[in-house]
Amino acid sequence: MEKVGVFAHLAEEIAREAGEMLVAKRPARPEVLATKSSPTDVVTELDKASEALIRSRIRAVRPDDAILGEEGGSTGGGRVRWIVDPIDGTVNFLYGLPEWAVSIAVEIDGEVVAGVVNVVPRGEVFTAAKGEGAWLAGQRLRCNTGVPLERALIATGFGYEVGRRTVQAEVLAQVVPRVRDIRRGGSAASDLCSVAAGRVDGYYERGPQAWDYAAGGLVATEAGAVIGGLNGRPASPDFTLCAAPALFEELHGLLAPLDPERDT
C-alpha cells in the first residue's frame, strides 16, 4: 500500500485544480441550482462542476477506489475511500465571502489518513497525512494549548432547518457568557483548520457531515487537537467538537448538559 503522503499529495493537486477552476468560472453572482434540506441550503452549478472534476481526477489515477461526495453520493468500493466536499461554504461562495474551501480526505479501512483543505479565496492550502503532521505553506501547524475555557475563542456553525437553528441559538446563549467570544465563519472545514493554526481555540457544531469534517479533522488532530462527539462518541453529524485536549474536556463539560444534539 502507498504511503499516506502519496494520497495527501494527490489530494492536494486535485484540490488546487478544483479551486483554480472555481475562481476562473465563478460569475459575479453564481446561479443557485437547487436547494437541499431547506430553502437556505443551496447548491450551485459550480458545486456540481467542482465535484465532477474531482471525481474524474481521482478515477483517472485510482479507478478502483470508492468516492463519497456531497453532491454525487457514494460510488465504488474497496478499502480506500475519498471523501469530497467540492465547495464547503457554498453560501459564502454565492455571496462572495472569503470563507469557502475545497475539502478532500482519504480514508483507508475507515480511518482518515490524508486530508487537504484548500481555502481558495485566502490562497491557503492546509494538508495533513496520518502521523506526518499538519502543514500550511511549509510551516508545521500546532493548535493552541493551555487556554482555559473563559479565554477561549470558539468557532461554531448553524444548521438550515428552523427547529435546529432555534436549539443552536439556545445553546449559544449559554456558551457565549462562558468563553472569550464566538466566531461563525460558515465553513466547517475552514473552522477546523483554524483550530489547527491557532486562529481559534476550539470548534463545535451540530450537523456537519463527513465531507465537512474529514479532511479538516485530520488537519486539526495532526496539529495536536482532539476531535470527537459527546460522551466518548466519534465526530458525526450528531455533534462534532474539536480543541486541544484540556479545552476539549472543558468545552465538552459545558456543552453536554445543554443537550445540543436535539433539534426541537
N, C-alpha and C positions, 0 to 999 in steps of 0.2 A: 504494500500500500504506500502511496505517495506520502511524503512528509506534509504535515499540516500547512507549512509555509507555502507549499506549491498551491494549495487551494486558496490561501489568502492572496497570493499574487494574482491568480486568475480572477478571483472575485474583484480585486482592485481594478484590474484592467477593464473588466466589464462595467463596473460601477462608474468609472471615469468616462467610458464611452457613452453610457446612457446619460450621464449628466451633461456631456457636451451636446448630445442630440437635443435634450430638453431645452437647453439655453438657446440653441440655434433655431428651434422651431416654435418656441413659446411666443404666441401673439401678445398684443398689449393686454388683452383680457381673454384668457383661454375659455373655450366653449365648454359648458357643463354638458357632458354626455348623458348622465343619468344621476339619480340619487340611489342610495343603498338603504341603510337602516332607517333613515328619516330624511325629510327634505333638506336638512342641513349637512347630511353626509353625502358628499358629492364625489363624482368620478369624471375626469376629463378625457378627451380623446388622447391626450398625451400620456395619461396613466396607462392606457391600453398599448400605445405605441412603445413606451418605455419597457413594459413587461415583455412585449413581443420581441424586442431587440435582445433583452437579457436572456430570454429562453432560447432564442436562436443561437446566441454565442455559446451558451452552456452546451447545447446539444451538439454543436459543431465539434467540441472538444471532448465531451463526456456524454455520449448518446445514451448510455445505459443508466444514468443517474435519475433519481426522482427529483421533481421540482414542485414546491409549494409556493404559489404566488397569490398575492392579494386579489388580483383581478381574474386570473385563469384557474384558480383552484389547484388541486393536486393531480399530478400526472406522473407516470412512470413508477418504477420500483427499485429495489436494491438497497444496499447498506448505506449508500451516500445520498443525501437529500439536500438540495439547495432551497433556501427559504428567502423569498424575494418580496420586497416592497418597492415597486417601481417609482413611487413618489410618496414618501411618508411626510404628511403635512400638506395634503392636496389643497386645503382651503387657503393656506399660506401661499402656495404656488399660484392659486387662482387670483389672489388679491395682490400679488407682487411683494409679499413679505419674505424676509430672508431665511426663515427657519423651515426649510424643507430639505429632504435628503433622499438619495437612492441608497437602499439598505439591502445587502446581500450577505447571507450566512450560509455556512456549510456544516452539515450535521452528519456524523458517522455513527451508525448504530444508536441513534437517539441522543447523541452528545454533540453539542455545537463545538467545532474545532477551529473554525475560522470565521471572521466577521469583518465586513467593511461597511462603513457609513460615509457616504460622500455628501457632505453638506454643501451643495453646489453653489448657492449664492455667496457663501463665505470663502469658497475655494479651499475648503478643508476636507481632507480625506483621512478618516480615522481607520486604523487597521489593527487587527489582533489575530494571533494564532495561539491555540491552546499551549500553555507552558512557555510561550515565547514573548509575552508582554503585549502591551498596547502602545500604539505609536501614532504620532501626528507630526508630519514634516520632519521626520528624522529624530524627533525627541520622544523618549520614553515617558509615558504618562503615569502619574500617581494621583490617586484620589486624595482629598483632604482627610486628615486623621486628627484625632484629639479635639474635635469640635463638639461641644455639648449642644443638646437639643435647643436650648434657648438662644444660641448664637448661630444656628444652622439656617442656611438659605436653601429652601426646599422647592424643587420643581414639581409640578403636577399637571394633569390634563383633565378634560371633561368629556363625557360621552355625548351622544347625539340625541338620545331619547329623553323626553321631558322628565319622566319619573327618575331616571338615573341621575340626571343633572340636579334635580331637586335634592336628592340624597347627598350628592357630592358637595353641593353648596352647604348643606347642614354639617357635613364632616369638616369642610374647610373652615367654617366658622369656629370650630373647636380647635383647629390646628393653628390658625393664624396667631392667637394670643400666646402660643407656647414656643414659637420659633422666631428667628430674626425677621424673615419675610418669605413671601411666596413668589415664584416666577411661573408663568404659563407661556411656554414657547410655541406649542402647537405641533410638535413632532417628538414622539416618544424616543425614537432612535437618536435624535439630536440631544434630547434631555439626558439620556443615559451616557452619551459621550461627554456631556458637560460635567456629569459626576466624575467620570474618568479623568477629565482635565482639570478638576478642581474649580470649575466655574460656578458650580452649585455644590452643596454638601450632600444632598440626597434627593430622591425622587420617589413618588408614589402615584399610583393611578389604578382605578378600576376600569377594566375594559380593553387594554391593549392586547392585540393578537400576537401570535408567534412571529409574524413577519415584522411587527413593530419593535419587538424587544430582543429577537435572537442575536442579531449582529451587535447592536449596541450593548446588550447584556454581557456579551463576551468581552467587548472593549472595556466595560466597567470592571468586570471581575479580574481581568488581566492587569488592571491598574490598581488592584487591591481592594475593591469594593465587594460587597455581598449582594446578591440578587435573589429574591425569593418571594413567596407569598406569605400568607398569615399562618401562624401556628405550625410552622415547620413544613408547610406545603411549598412546592416549587412555584416559581413565577408562572402566571397563567392569566387568561382573560378575567378570571375571578378577581385577582388582585396581584399587582406587581409592586415591589418595594426594593429600593436599591440605595445603599450608602456604605460608608466604611463600617466595619463590624460593630464597634461600640455604638455609633449613631444608629445603625440599623436596629439594634435592640431597643434603644430609647424611642425611636420613631415607631417601632412595632408596638411598644408598650402604650404609646399614646393612641395609635390608630385602632388596634384590635378591639378595645372595649366599645368603640363607636360603631361597630358592625358595618364597616364600609363596603362590604360585599353585597349588601341589599340594594334593590332598585326602587323600592317604594317606602 
